[in-house]
């Protein structure tokens, strides 16, 4: 995926999958609803099934970042260990509803990194 910062895609059971630089994360269905309906900051999760399993045989889940609607209410910002990304709210909503299969993520540069003086 060189040249492509990341992809947001519709997942099973209403979850939203996030693929960034080869890393796979997801937002569970209840978190997607809390983010879009109530504007809550929600955890970005990763399944650790490749590495370890809980005693009951279910894959372990790890919190790998968080997602939030930005102050203007027009975009969703994703903060992960792989970096920080932004996606227009409309694109996020279309993927979360299953109207679009996927949408690109755009890198979010820290303040002072955009080349302005």
Secondary structure, DSSP 8 states (H G I E B T S, - for coil): -TT--EEEEE-GGG-EEEEETTEEEEE-HHHHHHHHHH---EEEEEE-TTT-B-TTS-B-EEEEEEEEE-TTSSEEEEEETTEEEEEEHHHHHHHHTTSSSEEEEEE---TT-SS--
